[in-house]
Amino acid sequence: MAIIIPESELEESFVRASGPGGQNVNKVSTAVQLRFDVRGSPSLSDDVAVRLMRLAGSRMTREGVLIISADRFRTQERNRADARERLAALVAEAEVRPVKRRPTKPTRAAGERRLAGKAVRSGVKSGRARVRADD
């Protein structure tokens, strides 16, 4: 099931970008900061929101707002699209429920191989021991 986030839940602000762009970089605000309130979003279920907050890491504020900064491109439109694609990718990754690990028990043969290896190693090490004169 694909999660759809309405435009009303996204907040964009535009800032001047660093990097290449010539004089344009000093005049035009091409970098995009996309803000999405994960905690307050009715579009996300609780478990997806928790996974998204964990995935976001340092991009998440204390208030539960996810901030994605995009300044990879020279145009505002491409940076907007990039920020939205990155948000969609994060949400899609958070949507996948992790598979619960089922603990397994080693087979008897594996245990025996392990013990046989330990016995071989023990023999090698005991063969290195000094020979005492009183023997």
N, CA, C and O atoms as a GROMACS GRO file, in nm:
protein
  540
    1MET      N    1   0.084  -0.118   0.000
    1MET     CA    2   0.000   0.000   0.000
    1MET      C    3   0.089   0.125   0.000
    1MET      O    4   0.171   0.143   0.090
    2ALA      N    5   0.073   0.208  -0.100
    2ALA     CA    6   0.154   0.329  -0.111
    2ALA      C    7   0.096   0.439  -0.021
    2ALA      O    8  -0.026   0.458  -0.015
    3ILE      N    9   0.182   0.508   0.046
    3ILE     CA   10   0.140   0.618   0.133
    3ILE      C   11   0.142   0.746   0.051
    3ILE      O   12   0.240   0.777  -0.016
    4ILE      N   13   0.033   0.820   0.056
    4ILE     CA   14   0.023   0.947  -0.015
    4ILE      C   15   0.023   1.060   0.088
    4ILE      O   16  -0.061   1.063   0.178
    5ILE      N   17   0.117   1.151   0.072
    5ILE     CA   18   0.127   1.265   0.163
    5ILE      C   19   0.073   1.388   0.090
    5ILE      O   20   0.128   1.428  -0.013
    6PRO      N   21  -0.034   1.450   0.142
    6PRO     CA   22  -0.090   1.568   0.074
    6PRO      C   23   0.004   1.688   0.082
    6PRO      O   24   0.086   1.700   0.174
    7GLU      N   25  -0.009   1.777  -0.015
    7GLU     CA   26   0.073   1.899  -0.022
    7GLU      C   27   0.062   1.982   0.106
    7GLU      O   28   0.158   2.046   0.147
    8SER      N   29  -0.055   1.980   0.169
    8SER     CA   30  -0.078   2.064   0.287
    8SER      C   31   0.011   2.024   0.405
    8SER      O   32   0.032   2.104   0.496
    9GLU      N   33   0.064   1.901   0.404
    9GLU     CA   34   0.150   1.855   0.514
    9GLU      C   35   0.297   1.890   0.490
    9GLU      O   36   0.380   1.872   0.579
   10LEU      N   37   0.329   1.938   0.370
   10LEU     CA   38   0.467   1.973   0.337
   10LEU      C   39   0.485   2.123   0.342
   10LEU      O   40   0.398   2.200   0.301
   11GLU      N   41   0.601   2.164   0.394
   11GLU     CA   42   0.633   2.307   0.401
   11GLU      C   43   0.769   2.327   0.337
   11GLU      O   44   0.867   2.264   0.377
   12GLU      N   45   0.774   2.414   0.237
   12GLU     CA   46   0.899   2.439   0.167
   12GLU      C   47   0.947   2.580   0.193
   12GLU      O   48   0.869   2.674   0.200
   13SER      N   49   1.078   2.592   0.209
   13SER     CA   50   1.140   2.724   0.215
   13SER      C   51   1.260   2.721   0.123
   13SER      O   52   1.323   2.617   0.104
   14PHE      N   53   1.292   2.836   0.066
   14PHE     CA   54   1.399   2.845  -0.032
   14PHE      C   55   1.510   2.934   0.022
   14PHE      O   56   1.485   3.043   0.074
   15VAL      N   57   1.633   2.884   0.010
   15VAL     CA   58   1.750   2.956   0.059
   15VAL      C   59   1.856   2.958  -0.049
   15VAL      O   60   1.846   2.885  -0.148
   16ARG      N   61   1.956   3.041  -0.032
   16ARG     CA   62   2.065   3.047  -0.128
   16ARG      C   63   2.153   2.925  -0.112
   16ARG      O   64   2.187   2.885   0.000
   17ALA      N   65   2.190   2.866  -0.223
   17ALA     CA   66   2.272   2.745  -0.221
   17ALA      C   67   2.419   2.781  -0.229
   17ALA      O   68   2.456   2.888  -0.277
   18SER      N   69   2.503   2.691  -0.181
   18SER     CA   70   2.647   2.708  -0.197
   18SER      C   71   2.689   2.628  -0.319
   18SER      O   72   2.609   2.554  -0.376
   19GLY      N   73   2.814   2.642  -0.359
   19GLY     CA   74   2.864   2.561  -0.468
   19GLY      C   75   2.860   2.631  -0.602
   19GLY      O   76   2.847   2.754  -0.607
   20PRO      N   77   2.869   2.555  -0.711
   20PRO     CA   78   2.880   2.616  -0.844
   20PRO      C   79   2.752   2.687  -0.885
   20PRO      O   80   2.644   2.654  -0.837
   21GLY      N   81   2.765   2.783  -0.973
   21GLY     CA   82   2.648   2.856  -1.021
   21GLY      C   83   2.685   2.996  -1.064
   21GLY      O   84   2.600   3.069  -1.115
   22GLY      N   85   2.808   3.034  -1.046
   22GLY     CA   86   2.852   3.168  -1.088
   22GLY      C   87   2.784   3.277  -1.007
   22GLY      O   88   2.757   3.260  -0.888
   23GLN      N   89   2.755   3.390  -1.072
   23GLN     CA   90   2.690   3.502  -1.003
   23GLN      C   91   2.548   3.466  -0.961
   23GLN      O   92   2.494   3.522  -0.865
   24ASN      N   93   2.489   3.372  -1.034
   24ASN     CA   94   2.352   3.332  -1.006
   24ASN      C   95   2.336   3.282  -0.862
   24ASN      O   96   2.232   3.302  -0.800
   25VAL      N   97   2.441   3.216  -0.809
   25VAL     CA   98   2.433   3.156  -0.676
   25VAL      C   99   2.417   3.264  -0.568
   25VAL      O  100   2.364   3.235  -0.461
   26ASN      N  101   2.461   3.386  -0.596
   26ASN     CA  102   2.448   3.494  -0.499
   26ASN      C  103   2.316   3.568  -0.509
   26ASN      O  104   2.282   3.646  -0.420
   27LYS      N  105   2.241   3.546  -0.617
   27LYS     CA  106   2.119   3.622  -0.641
   27LYS      C  107   1.991   3.543  -0.619
   27LYS      O  108   1.890   3.597  -0.573
   28VAL      N  109   1.995   3.412  -0.653
   28VAL     CA  110   1.873   3.333  -0.659
   28VAL      C  111   1.872   3.228  -0.548
   28VAL      O  112   1.973   3.160  -0.525
   29SER      N  113   1.759   3.215  -0.482
   29SER     CA  114   1.744   3.113  -0.377
   29SER      C  115   1.700   2.982  -0.441
   29SER      O  116   1.580   2.959  -0.459
   30THR      N  117   1.796   2.898  -0.475
   30THR     CA  118   1.764   2.773  -0.544
   30THR      C  119   1.757   2.652  -0.451
   30THR      O  120   1.691   2.554  -0.485
   31ALA      N  121   1.823   2.657  -0.337
   31ALA     CA  122   1.822   2.543  -0.245
   31ALA      C  123   1.685   2.534  -0.177
   31ALA      O  124   1.622   2.636  -0.148
   32VAL      N  125   1.641   2.410  -0.153
   32VAL     CA  126   1.509   2.387  -0.095
   32VAL      C  127   1.525   2.318   0.040
   32VAL      O  128   1.603   2.223   0.054
   33GLN      N  129   1.449   2.366   0.138
   33GLN     CA  130   1.437   2.296   0.266
   33GLN      C  131   1.293   2.248   0.277
   33GLN      O  132   1.201   2.329   0.289
   34LEU      N  133   1.275   2.117   0.272
   34LEU     CA  134   1.142   2.058   0.280
   34LEU      C  135   1.121   2.012   0.423
   34LEU      O  136   1.202   1.938   0.478
   35ARG      N  137   1.011   2.056   0.483
   35ARG     CA  138   0.978   2.018   0.621
   35ARG      C  139   0.851   1.935   0.621
   35ARG      O  140   0.753   1.968   0.555
   36PHE      N  141   0.856   1.824   0.698
   36PHE     CA  142   0.742   1.734   0.708
   36PHE      C  143   0.726   1.693   0.853
   36PHE      O  144   0.817   1.634   0.912
   37ASP      N  145   0.611   1.725   0.911
   37ASP     CA  146   0.584   1.694   1.052
   37ASP      C  147   0.543   1.548   1.063
   37ASP      O  148   0.427   1.512   1.039
   38VAL      N  149   0.639   1.464   1.098
   38VAL     CA  150   0.615   1.319   1.105
   38VAL      C  151   0.520   1.286   1.220
   38VAL      O  152   0.427   1.207   1.204
   39ARG      N  153   0.544   1.346   1.336
   39ARG     CA  154   0.460   1.316   1.454
   39ARG      C  155   0.316   1.360   1.434
   39ARG      O  156   0.223   1.291   1.479
   40GLY      N  157   0.296   1.472   1.369
   40GLY     CA  158   0.161   1.525   1.354
   40GLY      C  159   0.090   1.486   1.226
   40GLY      O  160  -0.018   1.536   1.198
   41SER      N  161   0.149   1.397   1.148
   41SER     CA  162   0.091   1.362   1.019
   41SER      C  163  -0.016   1.253   1.032
   41SER      O  164   0.011   1.145   1.085
   42PRO      N  165  -0.136   1.283   0.984
   42PRO     CA  166  -0.241   1.180   0.984
   42PRO      C  167  -0.222   1.078   0.870
   42PRO      O  168  -0.290   0.976   0.868
   43SER      N  169  -0.131   1.106   0.777
   43SER     CA  170  -0.109   1.017   0.662
   43SER      C  171  -0.030   0.893   0.699
   43SER      O  172  -0.036   0.792   0.628
   44LEU      N  173   0.046   0.898   0.809
   44LEU     CA  174   0.133   0.787   0.847
   44LEU      C  175   0.076   0.712   0.967
   44LEU      O  176   0.023   0.773   1.060
   45SER      N  177   0.086   0.580   0.963
   45SER     CA  178   0.048   0.501   1.080
   45SER      C  179   0.159   0.517   1.185
   45SER      O  180   0.269   0.561   1.153
   46ASP      N  181   0.129   0.481   1.307
   46ASP     CA  182   0.225   0.499   1.416
   46ASP      C  183   0.354   0.421   1.394
   46ASP      O  184   0.463   0.474   1.416
   47ASP      N  185   0.343   0.295   1.350
   47ASP     CA  186   0.464   0.215   1.332
   47ASP      C  187   0.550   0.267   1.218
   47ASP      O  188   0.673   0.262   1.226
   48VAL      N  189   0.488   0.316   1.110
   48VAL     CA  190   0.564   0.374   0.999
   48VAL      C  191   0.633   0.503   1.045
   48VAL      O  192   0.748   0.529   1.010
   49ALA      N  193   0.560   0.584   1.124
   49ALA     CA  194   0.618   0.709   1.174
   49ALA      C  195   0.739   0.682   1.263
   49ALA      O  196   0.839   0.753   1.254
   50VAL      N  197   0.732   0.582   1.347
   50VAL     CA  198   0.844   0.547   1.436
   50VAL      C  199   0.964   0.503   1.353
   50VAL      O  200   1.077   0.544   1.379
   51ARG      N  201   0.939   0.417   1.253
   51ARG     CA  202   1.049   0.372   1.167
   51ARG      C  203   1.109   0.488   1.088
   51ARG      O  204   1.230   0.494   1.069
   52LEU      N  205   1.024   0.579   1.041
   52LEU     CA  206   1.072   0.695   0.965
   52LEU      C  207   1.158   0.784   1.054
   52LEU      O  208   1.262   0.834   1.009
   53MET      N  209   1.117   0.805   1.178
   53MET     CA  210   1.196   0.888   1.269
   53MET      C  211   1.332   0.824   1.297
   53MET      O  212   1.433   0.894   1.309
   54ARG      N  213   1.335   0.691   1.307
   54ARG     CA  214   1.461   0.623   1.330
   54ARG      C  215   1.552   0.632   1.207
   54ARG      O  216   1.672   0.652   1.220
   55LEU      N  217   1.493   0.618   1.088
   55LEU     CA  218   1.570   0.627   0.964
   55LEU      C  219   1.624   0.767   0.940
   55LEU      O  220   1.734   0.784   0.886
   56ALA      N  221   1.547   0.869   0.978
   56ALA     CA  222   1.584   1.007   0.949
   56ALA      C  223   1.709   1.050   1.024
   56ALA      O  224   1.787   1.130   0.973
   57GLY      N  225   1.730   0.998   1.143
   57GLY     CA  226   1.850   1.030   1.220
   57GLY      C  227   1.862   1.177   1.251
   57GLY      O  228   1.773   1.235   1.312
   58SER      N  229   1.973   1.240   1.208
   58SER     CA  230   1.999   1.380   1.241
   58SER      C  231   1.912   1.477   1.162
   58SER      O  232   1.912   1.597   1.191
   59ARG      N  233   1.839   1.428   1.063
   59ARG     CA  234   1.749   1.517   0.987
   59ARG      C  235   1.618   1.541   1.061
   59ARG      O  236   1.535   1.621   1.016
   60MET      N  237   1.599   1.473   1.174
   60MET     CA  238   1.477   1.487   1.253
   60MET      C  239   1.500   1.584   1.368
   60MET      O  240   1.601   1.575   1.438
   61THR      N  241   1.406   1.677   1.388
   61THR     CA  242   1.416   1.770   1.501
   61THR      C  243   1.354   1.708   1.625
   61THR      O  244   1.289   1.604   1.617
   62ARG      N  245   1.374   1.772   1.739
   62ARG     CA  246   1.315   1.722   1.864
   62ARG      C  247   1.163   1.724   1.859
   62ARG      O  248   1.096   1.644   1.925
   63GLU      N  249   1.108   1.816   1.780
   63GLU     CA  250   0.962   1.829   1.771
   63GLU      C  251   0.901   1.725   1.678
   63GLU      O  252   0.779   1.718   1.664
   64GLY      N  253   0.984   1.644   1.614
   64GLY     CA  254   0.934   1.541   1.523
   64GLY      C  255   0.914   1.589   1.381
   64GLY      O  256   0.833   1.534   1.307
   65VAL      N  257   0.988   1.693   1.342
   65VAL     CA  258   0.979   1.746   1.206
   65VAL      C  259   1.100   1.698   1.127
   65VAL      O  260   1.214   1.715   1.170
   66LEU      N  261   1.075   1.638   1.011
   66LEU     CA  262   1.180   1.590   0.924
   66LEU      C  263   1.219   1.703   0.828
   66LEU      O  264   1.132   1.760   0.762
   67ILE      N  265   1.349   1.735   0.822
   67ILE     CA  266   1.397   1.842   0.734
   67ILE      C  267   1.488   1.780   0.629
   67ILE      O  268   1.589   1.717   0.661
   68ILE      N  269   1.451   1.799   0.503
   68ILE     CA  270   1.532   1.751   0.392
   68ILE      C  271   1.581   1.873   0.315
   68ILE      O  272   1.501   1.952   0.266
   69SER      N  273   1.712   1.888   0.306
   69SER     CA  274   1.773   1.998   0.232
   69SER      C  275   1.821   1.948   0.097
   69SER      O  276   1.888   1.845   0.088
   70ALA      N  277   1.785   2.020  -0.008
   70ALA     CA  278   1.824   1.982  -0.144
   70ALA      C  279   1.888   2.101  -0.213
   70ALA      O  280   1.823   2.203  -0.236
   71ASP      N  281   2.017   2.088  -0.246
   71ASP     CA  282   2.084   2.195  -0.320
   71ASP      C  283   2.179   2.136  -0.424
   71ASP      O  284   2.279   2.197  -0.461
   72ARG      N  285   2.145   2.016  -0.470
   72ARG     CA  286   2.230   1.944  -0.565
   72ARG      C  287   2.227   2.007  -0.704
   72ARG      O  288   2.325   2.001  -0.778
   73PHE      N  289   2.114   2.067  -0.739
   73PHE     CA  290   2.097   2.120  -0.874
   73PHE      C  291   2.096   2.273  -0.874
   73PHE      O  292   2.087   2.336  -0.769
   74ARG      N  293   2.106   2.331  -0.994
   74ARG     CA  294   2.113   2.477  -1.005
   74ARG      C  295   1.978   2.544  -1.015
   74ARG      O  296   1.969   2.666  -1.003
   75THR      N  297   1.872   2.466  -1.036
   75THR     CA  298   1.739   2.527  -1.046
   75THR      C  299   1.653   2.488  -0.927
   75THR      O  300   1.666   2.379  -0.871
   76GLN      N  301   1.566   2.579  -0.892
   76GLN     CA  302   1.475   2.556  -0.780
   76GLN      C  303   1.381   2.439  -0.808
   76GLN      O  304   1.353   2.359  -0.719
   77GLU      N  305   1.334   2.428  -0.931
   77GLU     CA  306   1.239   2.322  -0.966
   77GLU      C  307   1.301   2.183  -0.948
   77GLU      O  308   1.238   2.092  -0.894
   78ARG      N  309   1.425   2.168  -0.995
   78ARG     CA  310   1.491   2.037  -0.982
   78ARG      C  311   1.523   2.005  -0.837
   78ARG      O  312   1.517   1.889  -0.797
   79ASN      N  313   1.557   2.106  -0.758
   79ASN     CA  314   1.583   2.083  -0.616
   79ASN      C  315   1.454   2.047  -0.543
   79ASN      O  316   1.456   1.964  -0.452
   80ARG      N  317   1.343   2.109  -0.582
   80ARG     CA  318   1.213   2.073  -0.521
   80ARG      C  319   1.181   1.927  -0.550
   80ARG      O  320   1.142   1.852  -0.461
   81ALA      N  321   1.198   1.889  -0.677
   81ALA     CA  322   1.170   1.750  -0.716
   81ALA      C  323   1.263   1.654  -0.643
   81ALA      O  324   1.220   1.547  -0.600
   82ASP      N  325   1.390   1.691  -0.629
   82ASP     CA  326   1.488   1.607  -0.560
   82ASP      C  327   1.448   1.588  -0.414
   82ASP      O  328   1.454   1.476  -0.362
   83ALA      N  329   1.408   1.695  -0.348
   83ALA     CA  330   1.369   1.686  -0.206
   83ALA      C  331   1.247   1.596  -0.189
   83ALA      O  332   1.241   1.516  -0.096
   84ARG      N  333   1.150   1.609  -0.279
   84ARG     CA  334   1.029   1.527  -0.270
   84ARG      C  335   1.060   1.379  -0.300
   84ARG      O  336   1.004   1.290  -0.237
   85GLU      N  337   1.149   1.356  -0.395
   85GLU     CA  338   1.189   1.217  -0.425
   85GLU      C  339   1.258   1.154  -0.305
   85GLU      O  340   1.235   1.038  -0.272
   86ARG      N  341   1.343   1.231  -0.239
   86ARG     CA  342   1.414   1.178  -0.122
   86ARG      C  343   1.319   1.150  -0.007
   86ARG      O  344   1.335   1.053   0.067
   87LEU      N  345   1.218   1.237   0.010
   87LEU     CA  346   1.116   1.213   0.113
   87LEU      C  347   1.038   1.086   0.079
   87LEU      O  348   1.013   1.002   0.166
   88ALA      N  349   1.000   1.072  -0.048
   88ALA     CA  350   0.925   0.953  -0.090
   88ALA      C  351   1.006   0.826  -0.067
   88ALA      O  352   0.952   0.724  -0.024
   89ALA      N  353   1.136   0.832  -0.096
   89ALA     CA  354   1.222   0.715  -0.076
   89ALA      C  355   1.232   0.679   0.072
   89ALA      O  356   1.228   0.561   0.108
   90LEU      N  357   1.244   0.780   0.157
   90LEU     CA  358   1.251   0.755   0.302
   90LEU      C  359   1.122   0.693   0.353
   90LEU      O  360   1.124   0.597   0.430
   91VAL      N  361   1.009   0.748   0.309
   91VAL     CA  362   0.879   0.696   0.353
   91VAL      C  363   0.861   0.552   0.303
   91VAL      O  364   0.812   0.467   0.376
   92ALA      N  365   0.901   0.526   0.177
   92ALA     CA  366   0.888   0.391   0.123
   92ALA      C  367   0.974   0.293   0.201
   92ALA      O  368   0.933   0.179   0.224
   93GLU      N  369   1.093   0.336   0.241
   93GLU     CA  370   1.181   0.249   0.320
   93GLU      C  371   1.122   0.224   0.459
   93GLU      O  372   1.133   0.114   0.512
   94ALA      N  373   1.061   0.327   0.517
   94ALA     CA  374   1.001   0.312   0.650
   94ALA      C  375   0.874   0.228   0.646
   94ALA      O  376   0.834   0.170   0.746
   95GLU      N  377   0.812   0.223   0.529
   95GLU     CA  378   0.688   0.149   0.514
   95GLU      C  379   0.709  -0.002   0.522
   95GLU      O  380   0.618  -0.077   0.559
   96VAL      N  381   0.830  -0.048   0.488
   96VAL     CA  382   0.861  -0.191   0.488
   96VAL      C  383   0.880  -0.238   0.632
   96VAL      O  384   0.969  -0.192   0.703
   97ARG      N  385   0.795  -0.331   0.672
   97ARG     CA  386   0.804  -0.386   0.808
   97ARG      C  387   0.922  -0.482   0.813
   97ARG      O  388   0.931  -0.573   0.731
   98PRO      N  389   1.015  -0.463   0.909
   98PRO     CA  390   1.130  -0.552   0.915
   98PRO      C  391   1.089  -0.695   0.951
   98PRO      O  392   0.997  -0.717   1.030
   99VAL      N  393   1.159  -0.791   0.890
   99VAL     CA  394   1.130  -0.932   0.916
   99VAL      C  395   1.188  -0.968   1.053
   99VAL      O  396   1.305  -0.941   1.081
  100LYS      N  397   1.105  -1.028   1.136
  100LYS     CA  398   1.150  -1.065   1.269
  100LYS      C  399   1.243  -1.185   1.261
  100LYS      O  400   1.213  -1.283   1.193
  101ARG      N  401   1.356  -1.178   1.329
  101ARG     CA  402   1.454  -1.285   1.326
  101ARG      C  403   1.406  -1.402   1.409
  101ARG      O  404   1.362  -1.387   1.523
  102ARG      N  405   1.417  -1.522   1.349
  102ARG     CA  406   1.385  -1.643   1.423
  102ARG      C  407   1.515  -1.709   1.464
  102ARG      O  408   1.593  -1.750   1.378
  103PRO      N  409   1.542  -1.719   1.595
  103PRO     CA  410   1.670  -1.778   1.636
  103PRO      C  411   1.677  -1.925   1.596
  103PRO      O  412   1.578  -1.998   1.606
  104THR      N  413   1.793  -1.968   1.552
  104THR     CA  414   1.812  -2.106   1.511
  104THR      C  415   1.916  -2.172   1.602
  104THR      O  416   1.996  -2.105   1.666
  105LYS      N  417   1.912  -2.305   1.604
  105LYS     CA  418   2.004  -2.380   1.687
  105LYS      C  419   2.105  -2.449   1.596
  105LYS      O  420   2.066  -2.504   1.493
  106PRO      N  421   2.234  -2.446   1.630
  106PRO     CA  422   2.332  -2.513   1.545
  106PRO      C  423   2.303  -2.664   1.538
  106PRO      O  424   2.256  -2.723   1.636
  107THR      N  425   2.332  -2.725   1.424
  107THR     CA  426   2.310  -2.869   1.410
  107THR      C  427   2.413  -2.946   1.493
  107THR      O  428   2.516  -2.892   1.533
  108ARG      N  429   2.382  -3.074   1.517
  108ARG     CA  430   2.475  -3.157   1.595
  108ARG      C  431   2.608  -3.170   1.521
  108ARG      O  432   2.714  -3.165   1.583
  109ALA      N  433   2.604  -3.188   1.388
  109ALA     CA  434   2.726  -3.202   1.309
  109ALA      C  435   2.812  -3.076   1.319
  109ALA      O  436   2.935  -3.085   1.328
  110ALA      N  437   2.748  -2.959   1.318
  110ALA     CA  438   2.824  -2.834   1.328
  110ALA      C  439   2.892  -2.825   1.464
  110ALA      O  440   3.007  -2.781   1.474
  111GLY      N  441   2.822  -2.867   1.570
  111GLY     CA  442   2.882  -2.867   1.703
  111GLY      C  443   3.000  -2.961   1.711
  111GLY      O  444   3.102  -2.929   1.773
  112GLU      N  445   2.986  -3.078   1.649
  112GLU     CA  446   3.096  -3.176   1.651
  112GLU      C  447   3.217  -3.125   1.572
  112GLU      O  448   3.331  -3.144   1.613
  113ARG      N  449   3.191  -3.060   1.457
  113ARG     CA  450   3.301  -3.003   1.378
  113ARG      C  451   3.375  -2.896   1.459
  113ARG      O  452   3.498  -2.888   1.455
  114ARG      N  453   3.299  -2.815   1.530
  114ARG     CA  454   3.359  -2.710   1.612
  114ARG      C  455   3.449  -2.772   1.720
  114ARG      O  456   3.561  -2.726   1.740
  115LEU      N  457   3.400  -2.874   1.789
  115LEU     CA  458   3.478  -2.938   1.894
  115LEU      C  459   3.602  -3.009   1.838
  115LEU      O  460   3.708  -3.009   1.900
  116ALA      N  461   3.587  -3.070   1.720
  116ALA     CA  462   3.702  -3.136   1.657
  116ALA      C  463   3.809  -3.034   1.622
  116ALA      O  464   3.928  -3.059   1.641
  117GLY      N  465   3.768  -2.920   1.571
  117GLY     CA  466   3.862  -2.813   1.539
  117GLY      C  467   3.934  -2.762   1.662
  117GLY      O  468   4.053  -2.731   1.658
  118LYS      N  469   3.859  -2.754   1.773
  118LYS     CA  470   3.921  -2.707   1.898
  118LYS      C  471   4.024  -2.809   1.949
  118LYS      O  472   4.127  -2.772   2.003
  119ALA      N  473   3.994  -2.937   1.930
  119ALA     CA  474   4.086  -3.041   1.974
  119ALA      C  475   4.214  -3.036   1.893
  119ALA      O  476   4.324  -3.051   1.948
  120VAL      N  477   4.201  -3.015   1.761
  120VAL     CA  478   4.319  -3.005   1.674
  120VAL      C  479   4.405  -2.887   1.718
  120VAL      O  480   4.526  -2.899   1.733
  121ARG      N  481   4.340  -2.773   1.739
  121ARG     CA  482   4.411  -2.651   1.778
  121ARG      C  483   4.480  -2.670   1.913
  121ARG      O  484   4.593  -2.623   1.933
  122SER      N  485   4.414  -2.739   2.006
  122SER     CA  486   4.471  -2.766   2.137
  122SER      C  487   4.597  -2.851   2.125
  122SER      O  488   4.697  -2.827   2.193
  123GLY      N  489   4.591  -2.952   2.035
  123GLY     CA  490   4.708  -3.037   2.013
  123GLY      C  491   4.825  -2.958   1.956
  123GLY      O  492   4.940  -2.979   1.995
  124VAL      N  493   4.797  -2.867   1.863
  124VAL     CA  494   4.902  -2.784   1.805
  124VAL      C  495   4.968  -2.700   1.913
  124VAL      O  496   5.091  -2.691   1.919
  125LYS      N  497   4.887  -2.640   1.998
  125LYS     CA  498   4.942  -2.552   2.102
  125LYS      C  499   5.019  -2.631   2.209
  125LYS      O  500   5.123  -2.586   2.257
  126SER      N  501   4.968  -2.749   2.244
  126SER     CA  502   5.039  -2.828   2.346
  126SER      C  503   5.172  -2.881   2.290
  126SER      O  504   5.265  -2.905   2.366
  127GLY      N  505   5.180  -2.899   2.161
  127GLY     CA  506   5.306  -2.941   2.098
  127GLY      C  507   5.412  -2.833   2.101
  127GLY      O  508   5.530  -2.863   2.085
  128ARG      N  509   5.373  -2.709   2.122
  128ARG     CA  510   5.467  -2.600   2.130
  128ARG      C  511   5.524  -2.582   2.269
  128ARG      O  512   5.620  -2.506   2.287
  129ALA      N  513   5.467  -2.650   2.369
  129ALA     CA  514   5.509  -2.631   2.506
  129ALA      C  515   5.653  -2.678   2.526
  129ALA      O  516   5.700  -2.766   2.455
  130ARG      N  517   5.722  -2.617   2.623
  130ARG     CA  518   5.860  -2.657   2.651
  130ARG      C  519   5.862  -2.795   2.713
  130ARG      O  520   5.773  -2.832   2.789
  131VAL      N  521   5.963  -2.868   2.679
  131VAL     CA  522   5.980  -3.002   2.737
  131VAL      C  523   6.058  -2.985   2.866
  131VAL      O  524   6.167  -2.927   2.867
  132ARG      N  525   6.002  -3.037   2.978
  132ARG     CA  526   6.070  -3.025   3.108
  132ARG      C  527   6.180  -3.130   3.118
  132ARG      O  528   6.168  -3.237   3.060
  133ALA      N  529   6.287  -3.101   3.191
  133ALA     CA  530   6.403  -3.189   3.204
  133ALA      C  531   6.371  -3.312   3.289
  133ALA      O  532   6.431  -3.417   3.268
  134ASP      N  533   6.278  -3.301   3.387
  134ASP     CA  534   6.251  -3.414   3.476
  134ASP      C  535   6.160  -3.519   3.414
  134ASP      O  536   6.132  -3.619   3.480
  135ASP      N  537   6.114  -3.502   3.290
  135ASP     CA  538   6.027  -3.603   3.227
  135ASP      C  539   6.104  -3.716   3.168
  135ASP      O  540   6.045  -3.808   3.111
   0.00000   0.00000   0.00000
